[in-house]
Amino acid sequence: MDNPYFTTPIAQHIWDSKYRYREHGVVVDASIFDTWNRVAQELAAQEKNQAYWQARFFDILRNFKFLPGGRIQAGAGTEHRVTLFNCFVMGTIPDAMDGIFDALKEGALTMQQGGGVGYDFSTLRPRGMQADGVGAVASGPVSFMRIWDSMCATILSTGARRGAMMGTLRCDHPDIEEFIAAKQKRGQLRHFNISVLVSDALMEAVKNDTEWPLVFPAASACSNEEIVLRSWPGYQNPVPCKIYKRIRARALWQKIMRASYDSAEPGVLFIDRINHLNNLYYCETIRATNPCGEVPLPPYGACNLGSVNLTQFVREPFTTQAQLDWNGIRMTAGTAVRLLDNVIDISHFPLPAQAGQARNSRRIGLGMTGLADALIMLHIRYGSNEAMQIAQQVMQCICYAAYQSSIEIAWEKGAFPLFDREKYLAGAFVQTLPEPIRNDIAQQGIRNSHLTAIAPAGTISLLANNISSGLEPVFDSCYTRKILNLDGSYSTYPITDYAVALWRTNRQCDDLPPAFVNAHTLSPVEHLNIQAAVQPYVDQAISKTINIPADYSFDVLGHLYQDAYDLGLKGCTIFRPNPVTGSILTDLDKEDSTLHCCSLEREAD
């Protein structure tokens, strides 16, 4: 390797193939140093004191202390007219053929620029319902999802950057059972992650073992039809809905559990909680997320993400004096907020509606990565009570520093356009912030509607010399990884976990650090508890996979999802090795393999 900042060949490969700037085939970035400088210079150009902020931005980028989303690293400061946002949630799909294909076109244009997309398909009438005016019957939302899946495959075949999609459906839609089963056959909807929008009412019905009505808006009501009022996407007010059938709530829940157990999908999104805790509850309704689930978004909302690399803030690693540099984390988080806020102003967008939504809310998503490796370096076992405590303290530190920084930027540049002081301060999440922060918001406003999210951070974590990704545990000490080349082929790299490599270098030995634990040896509850520990300080959501072993009892699975709900999570995704998806990292060479929702190949890098 010819670059001193890379300690692994795969990191240099990731930089060279994804983030190194080339213009008409000519290399512009001679080193990662040039990439950092290019990004810092472009984003600091939005500031009055450009030289000062360029130095500050460069400082947090250097040595991978802060890892902006991949689009930012690849596009900022280049001549390419590209979006710097990784993912989008698309507009509401009209229940009419012309509107459906307009929505498909918008998705294609967005994916062509490399953005992952999320859709709620609940607006589409159920299979068998009469189509107005044409004497035909509807084929249902799942059939149209297959068209989207083919579109995604076609876009990717043109050489566009890797993309992925999220598809959601209401738990009371008449086609919910078909949706749940949609990915149980290998190779079906392989470019989609799917999640059920689970309401509080369903959870209550499951608890009480009552019937659950499946409904859809009624064009006109017949005297013999049972009608209920429901809030429904595409309607401003509750609308009369026809009850198509009733099923046992527990039977539906069991179908979700069985599909997840057998094929790792669908995930569940606790949609009422998501909307209740949404800082913009007063002006938007959320029904979908980006492909990996960490950012619930309104129609045309966009992801602007970055992660604080915790491995760079461990002082005296592997010693009895090992500790986190809390002030360093706090200062990095504060500077990162300004960097991400500036991304909004310089980015291009595939669609005008996306630009409008981003600039009106100025959402950003600041999180952490490298947690598991940092814990190993601190001699703390991932999943332990001490690990949960440290993870929570780190996220609290990042959250409070982010909100304080956003307040300071608002004093300088103004609050986000959708800011309503009284309503914003009344929000359920904002109410949990410390009183001094809330008082500052009341006095000065706030620059960004949302500030925290924990992304999978898979690609950028490989760039940072294979640190553990996001909130996840270390996958394993050593394994092989296939990475896409510029020409569409793959290269295979043997890689060693960052903390393990550092331990072995320091000790000149081949054993494992005392606190080392991998994803396969942790219990599902330990996975879940780490996610629950940080959720109170995440105003959006968390991309986290709850790994369960192949022999895990199906009867216990329902309790795991119930625990996720009871612990206050906004969603839950499990992964159990199975015949449909294989395992996370070992089956990606099979052409018909169905990619797991939080795998590197799913992430819109």
C-alpha positions as CSV (number, residue, x, y, z in Angstrom):
1,M,0.0,0.0,0.0
2,D,1.2,3.5,-0.9
3,N,-0.9,5.4,1.5
4,P,0.1,5.7,5.2
5,Y,-3.5,6.2,6.4
6,F,-4.5,2.7,5.2
7,T,-3.5,-0.4,7.2
8,T,-5.5,-2.8,5.1
9,P,-5.6,-3.5,1.4
10,I,-9.4,-3.6,1.4
11,A,-9.6,0.0,2.8
12,Q,-7.4,1.3,0.0
13,H,-9.6,-0.6,-2.5
14,I,-12.8,0.9,-1.1
15,W,-11.3,4.4,-1.4
16,D,-9.9,3.9,-4.9
17,S,-13.1,2.3,-6.3
18,K,-15.8,4.4,-4.5
19,Y,-14.5,7.7,-3.2
20,R,-11.3,8.7,-5.1
21,Y,-12.1,11.6,-7.5
22,R,-11.4,10.9,-11.1
23,E,-12.3,13.4,-13.9
24,H,-12.8,11.8,-17.3
25,G,-10.7,8.9,-16.2
26,V,-7.9,11.0,-14.9
27,V,-7.0,10.7,-11.2
28,V,-7.4,13.9,-9.2
29,D,-7.1,12.7,-5.6
30,A,-3.6,11.4,-5.3
31,S,-4.3,10.2,-1.7
32,I,-7.0,10.0,0.9
33,F,-5.5,13.2,2.2
34,D,-6.6,14.9,-1.0
35,T,-10.1,13.4,-0.6
36,W,-10.4,14.8,2.9
37,N,-9.1,18.2,1.8
38,R,-11.5,18.3,-1.2
39,V,-14.5,17.5,1.0
40,A,-13.5,20.0,3.7
41,Q,-12.8,22.8,1.3
42,E,-16.1,22.4,-0.6
43,L,-18.2,22.3,2.6
44,A,-16.3,25.1,4.3
45,A,-17.1,27.3,1.2
46,Q,-20.6,27.8,2.8
47,E,-19.1,29.6,5.8
48,K,-18.1,33.2,6.2
49,N,-14.8,32.2,7.9
50,Q,-13.9,29.6,5.2
51,A,-10.3,29.0,6.3
52,Y,-11.3,28.3,9.9
53,W,-14.0,25.8,9.1
54,Q,-12.0,24.1,6.4
55,A,-9.3,23.4,9.0
56,R,-12.0,22.2,11.5
57,F,-13.7,19.9,8.9
58,F,-10.4,18.5,7.8
59,D,-9.4,17.8,11.4
60,I,-12.5,15.6,12.0
61,L,-12.1,13.8,8.6
62,R,-8.4,13.1,9.1
63,N,-7.7,9.6,10.4
64,F,-11.3,8.8,9.9
65,K,-12.5,10.4,13.2
66,F,-15.7,11.4,11.4
67,L,-17.1,9.4,8.5
68,P,-19.6,11.3,6.3
69,G,-22.0,9.3,4.2
70,G,-20.4,7.8,1.1
71,R,-22.1,10.2,-1.4
72,I,-20.5,13.1,0.4
73,Q,-17.0,11.6,0.2
74,A,-17.5,10.7,-3.4
75,G,-19.2,13.8,-4.7
76,A,-18.3,16.9,-2.6
77,G,-15.9,19.2,-4.4
78,T,-16.1,17.4,-7.7
79,E,-17.4,18.5,-11.1
80,H,-20.0,15.8,-11.0
81,R,-23.6,17.1,-10.7
82,V,-24.7,14.4,-8.3
83,T,-26.8,14.1,-5.1
84,L,-24.8,13.9,-1.9
85,F,-27.7,12.2,-0.1
86,N,-27.6,8.4,0.2
87,C,-31.3,7.5,0.4
88,F,-34.8,8.9,-0.1
89,V,-38.3,8.0,0.7
90,M,-40.4,8.6,-2.4
91,G,-43.8,10.4,-2.8
92,T,-47.1,8.8,-2.1
93,I,-48.0,6.3,-4.9
94,P,-51.4,7.3,-6.4
95,D,-53.9,4.4,-6.8
96,A,-54.1,4.8,-10.6
97,M,-52.1,3.4,-13.4
98,D,-50.7,6.7,-14.7
99,G,-49.8,7.8,-11.1
100,I,-48.2,4.4,-10.4
101,F,-45.9,4.7,-13.4
102,D,-45.1,8.3,-12.7
103,A,-43.9,7.1,-9.3
104,L,-41.9,4.4,-10.9
105,K,-40.2,7.0,-13.2
106,E,-39.3,9.1,-10.1
107,G,-37.8,6.1,-8.5
108,A,-35.8,5.3,-11.6
109,L,-34.4,8.8,-11.8
110,T,-33.4,8.8,-8.2
111,M,-31.8,5.4,-8.3
112,Q,-29.9,6.4,-11.5
113,Q,-28.1,8.9,-9.3
114,G,-27.3,6.2,-6.8
115,G,-29.9,6.9,-4.2
116,G,-31.6,4.1,-2.3
117,V,-35.4,4.6,-2.1
118,G,-38.2,3.7,0.2
119,Y,-41.9,3.3,-0.7
120,D,-45.2,2.7,1.1
121,F,-47.4,0.6,-1.1
122,S,-50.4,0.8,1.2
123,T,-52.2,3.2,-1.2
124,L,-52.6,0.5,-3.9
125,R,-55.9,-1.3,-3.9
126,P,-55.9,-5.0,-2.9
127,R,-55.7,-7.9,-5.3
128,G,-59.2,-8.6,-6.8
129,M,-60.7,-5.2,-6.2
130,Q,-62.5,-3.7,-9.2
131,A,-60.5,-1.2,-11.1
132,D,-62.5,2.0,-11.9
133,G,-63.8,2.4,-15.4
134,V,-61.8,-0.3,-17.2
135,G,-63.7,-3.5,-16.3
136,A,-60.6,-5.1,-14.8
137,V,-59.6,-6.2,-11.3
138,A,-56.5,-5.0,-9.5
139,S,-53.5,-7.2,-9.2
140,G,-52.4,-5.7,-5.8
141,P,-49.4,-4.0,-4.3
142,V,-47.0,-7.0,-4.4
143,S,-47.5,-7.3,-8.2
144,F,-46.4,-3.7,-8.7
145,M,-43.4,-4.2,-6.3
146,R,-42.2,-6.7,-8.8
147,I,-42.2,-4.0,-11.5
148,W,-40.1,-1.8,-9.2
149,D,-37.8,-4.7,-8.5
150,S,-37.2,-5.2,-12.3
151,M,-36.6,-1.4,-12.7
152,C,-34.0,-1.5,-10.0
153,A,-32.2,-4.5,-11.7
154,T,-32.3,-2.6,-15.0
155,I,-30.9,0.6,-13.5
156,L,-28.1,-1.3,-11.8
157,S,-27.2,-3.1,-15.1
158,T,-26.4,0.2,-16.7
159,G,-23.5,0.6,-14.3
160,A,-25.2,2.9,-11.8
161,R,-24.0,2.8,-8.2
162,R,-25.4,0.1,-6.1
163,G,-29.0,0.8,-4.9
164,A,-31.6,-0.8,-2.8
165,M,-35.3,-0.3,-1.9
166,M,-37.5,-0.5,1.1
167,G,-41.1,-1.5,0.7
168,T,-43.7,-1.1,3.5
169,L,-47.3,-2.1,3.9
170,R,-49.9,-1.3,6.6
171,C,-50.7,-4.2,8.9
172,D,-54.4,-3.7,8.1
173,H,-54.1,-3.7,4.3
174,P,-56.1,-6.6,2.8
175,D,-53.0,-7.9,1.0
176,I,-50.8,-7.9,4.1
177,E,-50.6,-11.7,4.1
178,E,-49.4,-11.8,0.5
179,F,-46.9,-9.1,1.4
180,I,-45.5,-11.0,4.4
181,A,-44.9,-14.1,2.2
182,A,-43.5,-12.2,-0.7
183,K,-39.8,-12.9,-0.1
184,Q,-40.1,-16.5,1.2
185,K,-39.0,-17.9,-2.1
186,R,-35.4,-17.4,-3.0
187,G,-34.7,-14.6,-5.5
188,Q,-38.1,-12.9,-5.1
189,L,-38.1,-9.1,-4.8
190,R,-34.3,-9.4,-4.3
191,H,-33.7,-5.6,-4.6
192,F,-36.2,-4.9,-1.8
193,N,-36.1,-4.9,1.9
194,I,-39.7,-5.2,3.2
195,S,-41.2,-4.1,6.6
196,V,-44.7,-4.3,8.0
197,L,-46.0,-1.0,9.4
198,V,-47.2,-2.4,12.8
199,S,-49.6,-0.2,14.7
200,D,-50.1,0.1,18.4
201,A,-53.7,-1.2,17.8
202,L,-52.3,-4.5,16.3
203,M,-50.0,-5.0,19.3
204,E,-52.9,-4.5,21.6
205,A,-55.0,-6.9,19.5
206,V,-52.3,-9.5,19.6
207,K,-52.1,-9.1,23.4
208,N,-55.8,-9.5,23.8
209,D,-56.2,-12.2,21.1
210,T,-58.9,-10.4,19.3
211,E,-60.0,-10.2,15.6
212,W,-58.1,-7.9,13.3
213,P,-60.0,-6.2,10.4
214,L,-58.3,-5.8,7.0
215,V,-59.5,-2.7,5.3
216,F,-59.1,-0.4,2.3
217,P,-60.8,3.0,1.4
218,A,-64.2,2.4,-0.2
219,A,-65.0,4.2,-3.4
220,S,-68.6,3.9,-2.5
221,A,-70.4,2.0,0.2
222,C,-73.1,-0.6,-0.3
223,S,-75.7,-1.1,2.4
224,N,-74.5,-4.6,3.1
225,E,-70.8,-3.6,3.6
226,E,-69.2,-3.0,6.9
227,I,-67.4,0.4,6.9
228,V,-65.0,1.9,9.4
229,L,-63.2,5.3,9.5
230,R,-59.4,5.1,9.1
231,S,-56.5,7.6,8.5
232,W,-55.0,6.5,5.2
233,P,-52.1,7.7,3.1
234,G,-53.3,9.9,0.3
235,Y,-56.1,11.4,2.3
236,Q,-56.0,14.4,4.6
237,N,-58.7,13.3,6.9
238,P,-60.0,9.8,8.1
239,V,-61.8,8.1,5.3
240,P,-64.5,5.4,5.1
241,C,-62.9,2.0,4.6
242,K,-64.5,-1.3,3.7
243,I,-63.7,-4.3,5.9
244,Y,-62.6,-7.0,3.5
245,K,-62.2,-9.7,6.1
246,R,-61.3,-10.3,9.7
247,I,-58.5,-12.5,10.9
248,R,-57.1,-13.3,14.3
249,A,-54.5,-10.8,15.3
250,R,-52.3,-13.5,16.7
251,A,-52.5,-15.5,13.5
252,L,-51.3,-12.5,11.6
253,W,-48.5,-11.9,14.1
254,Q,-47.5,-15.5,13.8
255,K,-47.3,-15.2,10.0
256,I,-44.9,-12.2,10.4
257,M,-42.8,-14.1,12.9
258,R,-42.7,-17.3,10.7
259,A,-41.6,-15.4,7.6
260,S,-39.0,-13.5,9.5
261,Y,-37.7,-16.8,11.1
262,D,-37.6,-18.6,7.7
263,S,-36.3,-15.9,5.5
264,A,-35.2,-12.9,7.6
265,E,-38.0,-10.7,6.3
266,P,-40.2,-8.8,6.8
267,G,-38.9,-6.6,9.5
268,V,-41.3,-4.6,11.6
269,L,-41.6,-0.9,12.0
270,F,-43.6,0.3,15.0
271,I,-45.2,3.1,13.0
272,D,-47.3,4.8,15.6
273,R,-44.3,5.2,17.9
274,I,-42.2,6.6,14.9
275,N,-44.8,9.2,14.3
276,H,-45.4,10.0,18.0
277,L,-41.7,10.6,18.5
278,N,-41.2,12.5,15.2
279,N,-39.9,16.0,15.9
280,L,-42.0,17.2,12.9
281,Y,-45.2,15.5,14.1
282,Y,-47.1,18.7,13.5
283,C,-46.5,18.9,9.8
284,E,-45.8,15.5,8.4
285,T,-46.8,11.8,8.6
286,I,-44.2,9.0,8.1
287,R,-45.0,5.7,6.5
288,A,-41.7,4.5,5.2
289,T,-37.9,4.5,5.8
290,N,-34.7,4.4,3.8
291,P,-33.6,0.9,2.8
292,C,-31.8,0.0,6.0
293,G,-34.4,1.5,8.3
294,E,-32.4,4.1,10.3
295,V,-34.2,7.1,8.9
296,P,-38.0,7.2,8.9
297,L,-38.9,9.9,6.3
298,P,-42.0,11.7,4.9
299,P,-42.7,11.7,1.2
300,Y,-39.6,13.0,-0.7
301,G,-37.5,13.0,2.5
302,A,-33.8,12.4,2.2
303,C,-30.9,10.9,4.3
304,N,-27.9,13.0,5.2
305,L,-25.8,10.8,7.4
306,G,-22.4,10.6,9.1
307,S,-20.8,8.5,11.9
308,V,-18.4,9.3,14.7
309,N,-15.7,6.6,14.6
310,L,-15.3,5.6,18.3
311,T,-12.1,3.7,17.8
312,Q,-10.3,7.0,17.3
313,F,-11.3,8.2,20.7
314,V,-10.0,5.4,22.8
315,R,-7.0,6.5,24.8
316,E,-4.4,4.0,26.0
317,P,-6.3,1.0,24.4
318,F,-5.9,-2.5,25.9
319,T,-4.5,-1.1,29.2
320,T,-6.0,-0.8,32.6
321,Q,-6.1,3.0,31.9
322,A,-8.1,2.7,28.7
323,Q,-10.8,5.3,28.5
324,L,-12.8,7.3,26.0
325,D,-12.0,10.9,25.1
326,W,-15.4,12.3,25.9
327,N,-14.4,15.9,25.0
328,G,-13.1,14.7,21.6
329,I,-16.3,12.9,20.9
330,R,-18.3,16.0,21.9
331,M,-16.3,18.4,19.8
332,T,-16.3,16.1,16.8
333,A,-20.0,15.7,16.9
334,G,-20.6,19.4,17.1
335,T,-18.4,20.1,14.1
336,A,-19.9,17.2,12.2
337,V,-23.4,18.8,12.5
338,R,-22.1,22.0,10.7
339,L,-20.5,19.9,8.0
340,L,-23.6,17.9,7.4
341,D,-25.8,21.0,7.5
342,N,-23.7,22.5,4.7
343,V,-24.2,19.3,2.6
344,I,-27.9,20.3,2.2
345,D,-26.9,23.6,0.5
346,I,-24.4,22.3,-2.0
347,S,-26.1,19.0,-3.0
348,H,-28.0,18.4,-6.2
349,F,-31.2,16.4,-6.1
350,P,-32.8,14.0,-8.6
351,L,-36.2,15.7,-8.1
352,P,-37.2,19.3,-7.1
353,A,-39.6,17.8,-4.4
354,Q,-36.6,16.2,-2.7
355,A,-34.7,19.4,-2.7
356,G,-37.6,21.2,-1.2
357,Q,-38.1,18.7,1.6
358,A,-34.4,18.6,2.5
359,R,-34.1,22.4,2.7
360,N,-37.4,22.9,4.6
361,S,-36.5,20.4,7.3
362,R,-32.7,20.3,7.1
363,R,-32.7,16.8,8.6
364,I,-29.3,15.2,9.3
365,G,-28.5,11.9,10.9
366,L,-25.4,11.8,13.1
367,G,-24.5,8.5,14.7
368,M,-21.6,6.3,15.7
369,T,-19.6,3.5,14.3
370,G,-16.8,1.3,15.6
371,L,-18.6,0.7,18.9
372,A,-17.8,-3.0,19.2
373,D,-14.1,-2.4,18.5
374,A,-14.0,0.5,20.9
375,L,-15.5,-1.8,23.6
376,I,-12.8,-4.4,22.9
377,M,-10.1,-1.8,23.2
378,L,-11.7,-0.7,26.6
379,H,-11.7,-4.4,27.8
380,I,-15.5,-4.4,27.8
381,R,-17.6,-7.3,26.5
382,Y,-20.2,-6.3,23.9
383,G,-23.7,-7.1,25.3
384,S,-22.6,-6.7,28.9
385,N,-24.3,-4.3,31.3
386,E,-21.2,-2.1,31.2
387,A,-21.3,-2.1,27.3
388,M,-24.9,-1.0,27.4
389,Q,-24.0,1.8,29.8
390,I,-21.1,3.0,27.7
391,A,-23.1,2.8,24.4
392,Q,-25.8,4.9,26.1
393,Q,-23.4,7.4,27.4
394,V,-21.7,7.8,24.0
395,M,-25.1,8.3,22.2
396,Q,-26.2,10.8,24.9
397,C,-23.0,12.7,24.4
398,I,-23.4,12.8,20.6
399,C,-27.1,13.7,20.8
400,Y,-26.7,16.6,23.2
401,A,-23.6,17.9,21.4
402,A,-25.5,17.7,18.1
403,Y,-28.5,19.6,19.4
404,Q,-26.3,22.3,21.0
405,S,-24.4,22.8,17.8
406,S,-27.6,23.0,15.7
407,I,-28.8,25.7,18.1
408,E,-25.6,27.7,17.7
409,I,-25.9,27.4,13.9
410,A,-29.5,28.6,14.0
411,W,-28.4,31.7,15.9
412,E,-25.9,32.4,13.1
413,K,-27.8,31.2,10.0
414,G,-31.5,30.8,11.1
415,A,-33.7,28.0,12.0
416,F,-35.0,25.4,9.5
417,P,-38.1,26.8,7.6
418,L,-40.6,24.3,9.0
419,F,-39.6,25.3,12.6
420,D,-42.6,26.1,14.8
421,R,-41.2,27.1,18.2
422,E,-44.2,26.1,20.3
423,K,-45.0,22.9,18.5
424,Y,-41.4,21.8,18.1
425,L,-40.8,22.2,21.9
426,A,-43.9,20.2,22.6
427,G,-42.6,17.2,20.7
428,A,-42.3,14.0,22.6
429,F,-38.6,13.5,21.9
430,V,-37.7,17.1,22.4
431,Q,-39.4,17.0,25.7
432,T,-36.8,14.5,26.8
433,L,-33.8,16.8,26.2
434,P,-32.2,18.6,29.1
435,E,-33.9,21.8,30.2
436,P,-30.9,24.1,29.2
437,I,-31.1,22.7,25.6
438,R,-34.8,23.2,25.4
439,N,-34.4,26.8,26.8
440,D,-31.8,27.5,24.1
441,I,-34.2,26.2,21.4
442,A,-36.9,28.5,22.7
443,Q,-34.6,31.5,22.6
444,Q,-32.6,30.8,19.4
445,G,-34.4,28.2,17.4
446,I,-32.6,25.2,15.9
447,R,-31.1,24.7,12.5
448,N,-32.0,21.0,11.9
449,S,-35.4,19.3,12.6
450,H,-33.7,16.0,13.4
451,L,-30.1,15.3,14.3
452,T,-29.4,11.7,15.2
453,A,-29.6,8.3,13.5
454,I,-27.4,5.2,13.6
455,A,-26.7,3.9,10.1
456,P,-25.2,0.5,9.2
457,A,-22.0,2.3,8.1
458,G,-20.7,-0.8,6.4
459,T,-18.8,0.6,3.5
460,I,-17.3,3.6,5.3
461,S,-16.3,1.3,8.2
462,L,-14.3,-0.8,5.8
463,L,-12.7,2.4,4.5
464,A,-11.6,3.2,8.0
465,N,-9.5,0.0,8.1
466,N,-12.3,-2.5,8.8
467,I,-13.6,-1.1,12.1
468,S,-16.8,-2.8,13.4
469,S,-19.8,-1.2,11.6
470,G,-22.4,1.0,13.2
471,L,-23.9,-0.4,16.4
472,E,-23.2,-4.0,15.3
473,P,-20.8,-6.4,17.1
474,V,-17.7,-7.6,15.4
475,F,-18.7,-10.1,12.7
476,D,-15.6,-12.2,13.3
477,S,-11.9,-11.8,14.0
478,C,-10.9,-12.8,10.4
479,Y,-12.9,-13.6,7.3
480,T,-13.0,-13.0,3.6
481,R,-15.0,-10.2,1.8
482,K,-15.9,-9.7,-1.8
483,I,-15.9,-6.1,-3.0
484,L,-17.2,-4.7,-6.2
485,N,-14.5,-3.3,-8.6
486,L,-14.9,-0.3,-11.0
487,D,-15.4,-2.7,-13.9
488,G,-18.2,-4.6,-12.2
489,S,-16.1,-7.6,-11.3
490,Y,-15.4,-8.6,-7.7
491,S,-12.2,-8.9,-5.7
492,T,-11.9,-11.0,-2.6
493,Y,-9.9,-9.9,0.4
494,P,-9.0,-11.7,3.6
495,I,-9.6,-9.1,6.4
496,T,-8.9,-8.9,10.1
497,D,-11.1,-6.9,12.5
498,Y,-9.5,-3.5,13.4
499,A,-9.3,-4.1,17.2
500,V,-7.9,-7.6,16.7
501,A,-5.3,-6.4,14.3
502,L,-4.3,-3.6,16.7
503,W,-4.1,-6.0,19.6
504,R,-1.9,-8.5,17.6
505,T,0.4,-5.7,16.4
506,N,0.9,-4.3,19.9
507,R,1.4,-7.7,21.5
508,Q,3.2,-9.4,18.6
509,C,1.0,-12.5,19.0
510,D,-1.9,-14.2,17.2
511,D,-4.3,-14.6,20.1
512,L,-7.5,-12.6,20.6
513,P,-8.1,-9.6,22.9
514,P,-9.7,-10.7,26.2
515,A,-13.0,-8.9,25.6
516,F,-13.4,-10.2,22.1
517,V,-16.8,-11.6,21.2
518,N,-18.3,-12.0,17.7
519,A,-21.9,-11.7,16.4
520,H,-22.5,-15.5,16.4
521,T,-21.8,-16.0,20.1
522,L,-24.0,-13.2,21.5
523,S,-27.5,-14.0,22.6
524,P,-30.4,-12.3,20.8
525,V,-31.3,-10.5,24.0
526,E,-27.8,-9.0,24.2
527,H,-28.2,-7.6,20.6
528,L,-31.6,-6.2,21.5
529,N,-30.4,-4.6,24.8
530,I,-27.6,-2.6,23.1
531,Q,-30.2,-1.2,20.6
532,A,-32.6,-0.4,23.4
533,A,-29.8,1.3,25.4
534,V,-29.2,4.0,22.7
535,Q,-32.7,4.5,21.4
536,P,-33.6,7.2,23.9
537,Y,-30.9,9.5,22.4
538,V,-31.8,8.8,18.7
539,D,-34.4,11.1,17.3
540,Q,-34.8,9.0,14.1
541,A,-34.0,5.3,14.2
542,I,-31.3,2.6,14.3
543,S,-30.1,0.1,11.7
544,K,-29.4,-3.0,13.8
545,T,-29.7,-6.7,13.0
546,I,-30.6,-9.0,15.8
547,N,-28.6,-12.2,15.0
548,I,-30.2,-15.4,16.1
549,P,-28.7,-18.9,15.6
550,A,-30.2,-21.4,13.2
551,D,-31.4,-23.6,16.0
552,Y,-33.2,-20.7,17.8
553,S,-36.6,-21.8,18.9
554,F,-39.4,-20.3,16.8
555,D,-41.6,-20.2,19.9
556,V,-39.3,-17.7,21.6
557,L,-39.2,-15.4,18.5
558,G,-42.5,-13.7,19.2
559,H,-41.2,-12.7,22.7
560,L,-38.2,-11.1,21.0
561,Y,-40.3,-8.8,18.9
562,Q,-42.6,-8.1,21.9
563,D,-39.5,-7.2,23.9
564,A,-38.4,-4.8,21.1
565,Y,-41.8,-3.1,21.4
566,D,-41.8,-3.0,25.1
567,L,-38.3,-1.6,25.2
568,G,-39.3,1.4,23.2
569,L,-37.7,0.5,19.9
570,K,-39.0,1.9,16.6
571,G,-38.3,-1.2,14.6
572,C,-36.8,-4.6,14.7
573,T,-34.9,-6.8,12.2
574,I,-33.7,-10.3,12.9
575,F,-31.4,-12.5,10.9
576,R,-31.3,-16.3,11.2
577,P,-29.2,-18.3,8.7
578,N,-31.8,-19.9,6.4
579,P,-32.2,-21.6,3.0
580,V,-33.6,-18.4,1.4
581,T,-30.9,-15.8,2.3
582,G,-28.1,-18.1,3.4
583,S,-25.8,-16.3,5.8
584,I,-24.8,-12.6,5.8
585,L,-21.3,-12.9,4.3
586,T,-20.8,-16.3,2.9
587,D,-23.3,-16.7,0.1
588,L,-23.0,-13.4,-1.8
589,D,-21.3,-15.2,-4.7
590,K,-24.5,-17.1,-5.6
591,E,-26.4,-15.4,-8.3
592,D,-29.8,-16.1,-6.9
593,S,-29.1,-15.3,-3.3
594,T,-31.4,-12.9,-1.6
595,L,-29.4,-10.2,0.1
596,H,-29.9,-9.5,3.8
597,C,-31.4,-6.1,4.6
598,C,-28.4,-4.7,6.3
599,S,-25.6,-6.3,4.3
600,L,-23.0,-4.1,2.5
601,E,-24.7,-4.9,-0.8
602,R,-28.0,-3.4,0.5
603,E,-26.4,-0.2,1.8
604,A,-26.7,2.8,-0.5
605,D,-23.1,3.7,0.1
